[in-house]
Amino acid sequence: MTIRTTIDGREETLSEYLCDWSDCPNIAVEVLGVIRSVGMRAAVCAEHAALIANRNQAKTDRFDSA
């Protein structure tokens, strides 16, 4: 969602992105990656960012204990 407004005589653009997780209505707060050449990005909300971080940590822990 992008909103253009005027604040103190200056035009401002405010943007919010929804979480890219399927069926999640939350606002994205963490960018996972960007592909500038095609204008794509992936971003998730705090809940799903934590879930991904926990998964990555569990994978790291498994490799470190081997």
N, CA and C atoms as an extended XYZ file, in Angstrom:
198
Properties=species:S:1:pos:R:3:atomname:S:1:resname:S:1:resid:I:1 pbc="F F F"
N         0.854       -1.160        0.000 N   MET     1
C         0.000        0.000        0.000 CA  MET     1
C         0.902        1.225        0.000 C   MET     1
N         0.615        2.187       -0.859 N   THR     2
C         1.374        3.430       -0.910 CA  THR     2
C         0.424        4.600       -0.775 C   THR     2
N         0.773        5.520        0.104 N   ILE     3
C        -0.037        6.718        0.322 CA  ILE     3
C         0.846        7.926        0.041 C   ILE     3
N         0.365        8.825       -0.809 N   ARG     4
C         1.070       10.074       -1.070 CA  ARG     4
C         0.310       11.183       -0.348 C   ARG     4
N         1.034       11.998        0.408 N   THR     5
C         0.410       13.064        1.175 CA  THR     5
C         1.348       14.261        1.233 C   THR     5
N         0.827       15.386        1.643 N   THR     6
C         1.646       16.584        1.794 CA  THR     6
C         1.754       16.914        3.277 C   THR     6
N         2.988       17.031        3.750 N   ILE     7
C         3.263       17.345        5.150 CA  ILE     7
C         4.175       18.568        5.169 C   ILE     7
N         3.716       19.635        5.803 N   ASP     8
C         4.487       20.886        5.875 CA  ASP     8
C         4.938       21.360        4.499 C   ASP     8
N         4.064       21.237        3.499 N   GLY     9
C         4.375       21.699        2.153 CA  GLY     9
C         5.234       20.760        1.325 C   GLY     9
N         5.639       19.628        1.889 N   ARG    10
C         6.454       18.651        1.156 CA  ARG    10
C         5.625       17.416        0.864 C   ARG    10
N         5.766       16.887       -0.350 N   GLU    11
C         5.067       15.645       -0.667 CA  GLU    11
C         5.847       14.480       -0.066 C   GLU    11
N         5.149       13.636        0.635 N   GLU    12
C         5.739       12.459        1.263 CA  GLU    12
C         5.066       11.214        0.705 C   GLU    12
N         5.830       10.149        0.575 N   THR    13
C         5.285        8.865        0.160 CA  THR    13
C         5.467        7.889        1.305 C   THR    13
N         4.380        7.340        1.790 N   LEU    14
C         4.411        6.354        2.868 CA  LEU    14
C         4.060        5.002        2.264 C   LEU    14
N         4.882        4.006        2.521 N   SER    15
C         4.635        2.684        1.951 CA  SER    15
C         4.637        1.621        3.039 C   SER    15
N         3.731        0.694        2.919 N   GLU    16
C         3.707       -0.483        3.782 CA  GLU    16
C         3.533       -1.693        2.882 C   GLU    16
N         4.228       -2.748        3.224 N   TYR    17
C         4.133       -3.976        2.455 CA  TYR    17
C         3.542       -5.057        3.339 C   TYR    17
N         2.693       -5.883        2.768 N   LEU    18
C         2.136       -7.007        3.505 CA  LEU    18
C         3.137       -8.153        3.509 C   LEU    18
N         3.045       -8.965        4.531 N   CYS    19
C         3.889      -10.147        4.655 CA  CYS    19
C         3.667      -11.054        3.444 C   CYS    19
N         4.765      -11.572        2.884 N   ASP    20
C         4.685      -12.458        1.724 CA  ASP    20
C         4.358      -13.910        2.094 C   ASP    20
N         4.214      -14.192        3.372 N   TRP    21
C         3.834      -15.536        3.815 CA  TRP    21
C         2.383      -15.768        3.401 C   TRP    21
N         2.095      -16.912        2.894 N   SER    22
C         0.749      -17.216        2.398 CA  SER    22
C        -0.327      -16.965        3.455 C   SER    22
N        -1.349      -16.219        3.091 N   ASP    23
C        -2.519      -15.915        3.928 CA  ASP    23
C        -2.199      -15.104        5.193 C   ASP    23
N        -1.078      -14.414        5.235 N   CYS    24
C        -0.737      -13.597        6.402 CA  CYS    24
C        -1.108      -12.137        6.111 C   CYS    24
N        -1.967      -11.542        6.934 N   PRO    25
C        -2.398      -10.164        6.697 CA  PRO    25
C        -1.525       -9.103        7.379 C   PRO    25
N        -0.440       -9.514        8.040 N   ASN    26
C         0.379       -8.587        8.814 CA  ASN    26
C         1.293       -7.742        7.929 C   ASN    26
N         1.732       -6.612        8.477 N   ILE    27
C         2.653       -5.724        7.782 CA  ILE    27
C         4.060       -6.310        7.850 C   ILE    27
N         4.758       -6.311        6.724 N   ALA    28
C         6.120       -6.831        6.659 CA  ALA    28
C         7.083       -5.877        7.371 C   ALA    28
N         8.008       -6.454        8.128 N   VAL    29
C         9.005       -5.653        8.841 CA  VAL    29
C        10.425       -6.104        8.524 C   VAL    29
N        10.593       -7.233        7.850 N   GLU    30
C        11.915       -7.797        7.570 CA  GLU    30
C        12.001       -8.165        6.088 C   GLU    30
N        12.996       -7.617        5.396 N   VAL    31
C        13.208       -7.942        3.984 CA  VAL    31
C        14.119       -9.157        3.911 C   VAL    31
N        13.674      -10.176        3.169 N   LEU    32
C        14.475      -11.383        3.024 CA  LEU    32
C        15.425      -11.280        1.843 C   LEU    32
N        15.001      -10.591        0.799 N   GLY    33
C        15.850      -10.455       -0.381 CA  GLY    33
C        15.213       -9.560       -1.421 C   GLY    33
N        16.056       -9.066       -2.344 N   VAL    34
C        15.608       -8.177       -3.409 CA  VAL    34
C        16.319       -8.577       -4.694 C   VAL    34
N        15.569       -8.592       -5.790 N   ILE    35
C        16.151       -8.785       -7.120 CA  ILE    35
C        15.820       -7.528       -7.908 C   ILE    35
N        16.745       -6.589       -7.937 N   ARG    36
C        16.483       -5.287       -8.552 CA  ARG    36
C        16.200       -5.382      -10.040 C   ARG    36
N        16.874       -6.263      -10.742 N   SER    37
C        16.734       -6.331      -12.198 CA  SER    37
C        15.310       -6.646      -12.641 C   SER    37
N        14.545       -7.319      -11.795 N   VAL    38
C        13.152       -7.631      -12.144 CA  VAL    38
C        12.162       -6.970      -11.186 C   VAL    38
N        12.672       -6.168      -10.253 N   GLY    39
C        11.801       -5.428       -9.339 CA  GLY    39
C        11.056       -6.293       -8.346 C   GLY    39
N        11.666       -7.381       -7.896 N   MET    40
C        11.020       -8.273       -6.934 CA  MET    40
C        11.672       -8.136       -5.570 C   MET    40
N        10.876       -8.395       -4.544 N   ARG    41
C        11.375       -8.430       -3.181 CA  ARG    41
C        10.557       -9.438       -2.400 C   ARG    41
N        11.145       -9.920       -1.323 N   ALA    42
C        10.440      -10.809       -0.406 CA  ALA    42
C        10.579      -10.211        0.982 C   ALA    42
N         9.451      -10.046        1.663 N   ALA    43
C         9.448       -9.458        3.003 CA  ALA    43
C         8.413      -10.173        3.862 C   ALA    43
N         8.718      -10.295        5.143 N   VAL    44
C         7.820      -10.997        6.056 CA  VAL    44
C         7.593      -10.191        7.326 C   VAL    44
N         6.539      -10.535        8.042 N   CYS    45
C         6.224       -9.887        9.323 CA  CYS    45
C         7.166      -10.412       10.407 C   CYS    45
N         7.112       -9.817       11.573 N   ALA    46
C         7.991      -10.196       12.681 CA  ALA    46
C         7.805      -11.659       13.080 C   ALA    46
N         6.563      -12.119       13.097 N   GLU    47
C         6.282      -13.512       13.484 CA  GLU    47
C         6.952      -14.501       12.539 C   GLU    47
N         6.834      -14.269       11.241 N   HIS    48
C         7.408      -15.198       10.274 CA  HIS    48
C         8.921      -15.023       10.152 C   HIS    48
N         9.423      -13.819       10.392 N   ALA    49
C        10.872      -13.611       10.414 CA  ALA    49
C        11.489      -14.419       11.549 C   ALA    49
N        10.841      -14.430       12.719 N   ALA    50
C        11.330      -15.211       13.857 CA  ALA    50
C        11.285      -16.706       13.551 C   ALA    50
N        10.227      -17.155       12.893 N   LEU    51
C        10.103      -18.561       12.520 CA  LEU    51
C        11.247      -18.972       11.588 C   LEU    51
N        11.550      -18.141       10.605 N   ILE    52
C        12.646      -18.425        9.673 CA  ILE    52
C        13.979      -18.420       10.406 C   ILE    52
N        14.186      -17.457       11.287 N   ALA    53
C        15.432      -17.381       12.051 CA  ALA    53
C        15.615      -18.625       12.914 C   ALA    53
N        14.547      -19.088       13.549 N   ASN    54
C        14.626      -20.294       14.387 CA  ASN    54
C        14.962      -21.521       13.557 C   ASN    54
N        14.367      -21.624       12.364 N   ARG    55
C        14.680      -22.754       11.469 CA  ARG    55
C        16.144      -22.727       11.062 C   ARG    55
N        16.627      -21.534       10.698 N   ASN    56
C        18.029      -21.410       10.287 CA  ASN    56
C        18.968      -21.742       11.434 C   ASN    56
N        18.626      -21.323       12.651 N   GLN    57
C        19.458      -21.620       13.818 CA  GLN    57
C        19.479      -23.122       14.088 C   GLN    57
N        18.346      -23.787       13.943 N   ALA    58
C        18.284      -25.232       14.174 CA  ALA    58
C        19.168      -25.964       13.163 C   ALA    58
N        19.171      -25.506       11.914 N   LYS    59
C        20.035      -26.124       10.900 CA  LYS    59
C        21.493      -25.908       11.238 C   LYS    59
N        21.851      -24.711       11.689 N   THR    60
C        23.222      -24.395       12.060 CA  THR    60
C        23.663      -25.249       13.242 C   THR    60
N        22.784      -25.409       14.234 N   ASP    61
C        23.097      -26.211       15.422 CA  ASP    61
C        23.346      -27.665       15.043 C   ASP    61
N        22.573      -28.191       14.100 N   ARG    62
C        22.765      -29.578       13.671 CA  ARG    62
C        24.128      -29.767       13.023 C   ARG    62
N        24.550      -28.805       12.188 N   PHE    63
C        25.849      -28.930       11.531 CA  PHE    63
C        27.002      -28.734       12.508 C   PHE    63
N        26.825      -27.865       13.502 N   ASP    64
C        27.885      -27.615       14.473 CA  ASP    64
C        28.107      -28.819       15.384 C   ASP    64
N        27.059      -29.581       15.655 N   SER    65
C        27.195      -30.729       16.560 CA  SER    65
C        27.732      -31.963       15.868 C   SER    65
N        27.816      -31.945       14.551 N   ALA    66
C        28.287      -33.112       13.796 CA  ALA    66
C        29.793      -33.231       13.795 C   ALA    66
